[in-house]
Amino acid sequence: MSYLIALMIVFIGFLWQVSIDGIQRKVTAKVHRRVGPPWYQTFMDIFKALSKSSITHGFIYDFGVMMALGGTIATFMFLPFGNIVAFNGLDNFFVVVYLLAIGSLGMAMSASGSGNAWAGIGIMRALTQMVAYEVPFMIVVFGMIHVYGTSSLSELAHVQQMNGILGWHIFTMPLGAIVAFISLLGMLNKVPFDTPIAPTEIASGPMVEYGGKHFGMLMLQHEFATLVEVGLFVNLFLGGGNLIEYLIKYFFVYTLVTLIYAVSARFRIENVVTFFYGVPIVLSLVQAAIVIFTGLGVNV
């Protein structure tokens, strides 16, 4: 039964995220005073890419793409999707973060296997940026886990729901929520933190050699990774909720990310690291100290 629920979550999540991505492309176009593509354009892009043949660069190149997509979809199966949990007891923050890393490493392995210099530079930037944004994000979440004594995402969401809207961590842990949202921009590789791709600098970096089915699979991987990363923020800081509440919160978070993306400029990679190891890491340490040593801002 759990596997059927997991497959249902994957199907619904795919339809939701790809539709939302198309809507956000329209939002970006409106900000830029353009017409933009139709909301279903992302569906067309994915299916068109999957229908085409592609060139291979060897076993590592092919296997890495499958590893990236499979690892990311598996990660999404363990994430609470609203009040739907496919595998009870395994919706654990550490399980999700560990599996998500498998998808990222698969992408890195495949892009490196292409032998393209731009891909190598992009992967180097992506791994550097990952180290930068994960440190302040993990500090905030570790403080939260220490206070509640659990790393279950559904339990962390439930304890926020018990205290109503004012019990959401975005209100009780505002410094941590700010850090987590900034880290979310880094996770999503959205401007100002899209340095690993940077089309005008390194020709889309890791994506430069992909086409056809390989590119279509990586488009799918990106959509499922977005589902996981935005979903983590919704569960950890907005209290999750039933499926409708969850999707509404997800929509508003992703729209805010899109609006920031639409009006921002890109950081240089060295500026990304300097930025995350500056104010965000200080805020994360302050927030962790508050919740661990005084309990202020968190009602256990």
N, C-alpha and C positions, 0 to 999 in steps of 0.2 A: 504493500500500500504506500509506503514511504517513497518508493521509486516512482510510482504513478504521480504522486503529489509533486515530486521534484521535476518530473517531465512537464507537468502542467504549469509549474512556476516558470520554467525555462521558456515555454511557449508564450505565456502571458507577458513575461518580462521582455521577450524579444519584440512583440507587437507594441508594447507600451514605449519602450526606449526608442525604437526606430521612429515611431510616430512623433514622440516628443522631440527627437533630434531634428526631424523635418520642420516642426513648428518653430523650434529655436532658430533654424536657418532663416525663417520668415521674419522672426523678431530681429535678428541681426541685420537683415536687409532693410527693415523699416528704420532702424537706428541710423543706418548708412544712407537712407533716402533712396533705396533701390526697391525694385519689385520683388526680387528673390524667386527661388524655385517653388513649385507646389509642395505642400506638406508631405506628400508621399514620395518625394524625389529620392530620399535615402533608401527606401525599399527598392526603387528602380535601379539605383546605383549598385546595391549589393547583389541583386539577382542578375543584373547584366554582367557584373564581374565574375560571378560564379558560373555563368554560362559559357565563358570564354576559356580557351586553352591558355596555358602559361608556360614560361621557360623555367627549367629547374637548374640549380647550381650544385646539385649533389644531395646526398642523403641528409646531411646536417641541415641544409637549407629547408628541405621538405619536412623533416621530422620536427624542426623547431616551430614551424607554423602550426602543425597539429598539436604540439605540446602547449603552445600559447593559447590556442582556442580551447582545447580540452581542459587545461588547467583553470582557465577563467570561468568556463561554464560550470565546472565542478565547484569552484568557489561560490558562485551565485546560488547553487543548490543548498548550501549550508547557511545562507544568510536569511534571517527572518524577513519575509516579504509581506509586510503588514502584520496581520495576526496568523499568517500561514507559516508553519515551520515544518519542513519536510522530514528532517531527522532530529527528533527531540533529544536534547542533551548534547548535541554536537554543534549547535549554533553558537559556537565559542569564538570570541574575538581572536584568539591565537590560531585557531584552526583556519579562520577566514584569511588572516594575514599571511599565514604559511602557504596556503594554497594559491593565494593571489601572487605570491612571489614566484611560484612555479610558472605561471603564465608569463610573467615579465621576463624570467630567465629564458623561457622558450623563444620569446621574441628576440632577445639579445643573441641567443645562439644562432637562430636562423639568419638574422641580419648580418652577423659576423661571417657566417658561412657563404654569403654572397660574394665576399671578397672586394666589395666596393668601399673605397676610402670614405665617401660621404656617410655610408652606413656605419662604419666604424666610429667616426666622429660622433654621429648621433647617439649611438649606444653608450659611448663614453660619457656624453652629456647626460643621458637619461639616468645612468647609474649614479653619477655625481649628484644630480638633482634629487634622486631617491634618498640618498644618504642625508641630504640637506633637509628635506621636509619631514622625513620620518622621525627624526630625533625630537623636535618639539611636540609633534603629534603623539608620539609614544609616551612622552613624559606626562601629558595631560591624561591620557587614557589609563596609564598605570596608576596615577593618583586616584582616579575614579574607581578602578578595580580594587585598590587597597581599601578604600572606604567602605564599599559595599560587600567586599569579600566574595565576589563572583565575577567571572569573565563571560558569562552567558549574555549574549546580546538581547535575547528576548526578556531576560530578567532585568537587565539594565533599562530596557524600554518600559517594562511593566512598573518598576518602582517610580518612574517619572509620571506615568499615567495616574498612579494612586494619589498624587498630590495636585492633580489638575494642571492647567496650563502653566501656572507659576512654579510648578515643580519640574518643568523641563530644564535640562541642564543649560540651555541657552540663556536662561534667566538666573539659575542658581550658581552656574559656573561661567559667567560672561567672558572672563579672560580666556578660559579654556576653549570656549565656543569660537571666539575670534581666531585663536591660533589654529583650531581644527578647520575652520573655513578657509583660512589662508593656505593651509596644507592641502586642503581639497583641491584648490586651484592648481597646486603643484602636481597632485596625483593625476588630475585630468589632462595635464599638459596644455592647459588653456593659457592664453595671454593674460598676464605678462610672463607666464612660466612655460612657454612653448619652445624653449631653446633646444630640446632634443630633436624637434622637427624642423623648425625655422626654414620654411620653403625658400625665402629670399637669400638665405645665407648658405645652407648646406643641402639644398635641393631635396627637402623633406627627409633628410637623414636616413633613419632605418628603413623607410618605405621606398627608397629610391629605385631598388631593383625589382620591386614586386609588380605583378600584373596578373590579369585573369583570375583564375581560381585562388591562387595564393593571396592576391590582394583582397578578394571577396571574403576569404576566411579571416583575414586580419581586420577587415571592416567589422565583421561580426564580433571578433575578439574585443575590439575597441568599445562596441556598444555594451557588451556584457561587463567589461571592466568598469564602464561608467555606471552601470546598474549597481555594481558592488560598492564602488567608492562613494557615490551619492547616498546609497542605502545605508552605509556605515554612519554617515553624518546624521541622517534622519533618525536612525535607531539610537545613537549615542547621545544626541543633543536635542532632538525634537520629540522624543517620547514614542517613536514608532506609531502605534495605533492600529485600528482595523484597516482592512485593505483600502477603503475609500480615503480615510484620513491620511494613510501613508502615501498614497499616490498624489494627494493634494499637496502635502508637505514636500514631496519629491519634486513636483512641478515648480513650486515657488523657489526652492533651493537652486534647481537647475536654471531657472529663468534668471535669477540673480547672478549666477556664474556667467551666463550668456551676456548679460548687460555689461558686466565688468570686462569681459572678453572683447565686446564690440567697441569699447571706447578707450582701451589701454594700449600701451606700446610694450614691446618685448624687452625683457631684461637680457643682458649678457650673462653667460653661464657663471662667470666669477662673481657677478653681482647677485645672482640667485643664491649662491652659497653664503655670501656675506650677509645678505638680507635675512635668511632663515636662521643663521647663527647670531643674529642681532636681537631685535625686538621680540620676534616670536618665541625664541628660546627663553628669553628673560620672562616674558608673560607666562609661559608654560611652567617655569620653575616657581613663580609666585603663586599661580593657581594651585599647583600640586602641594606647595607648602601650606596653603590655606586649608585645603580639604583634608590633608593628612594630619597636621598638627593641631588644628583648631576645630575642624569640622564645619567651619563657616561656609554657608552657601549650599550645603548638601544636607537634606533631611533623610536620614537613614531609617 
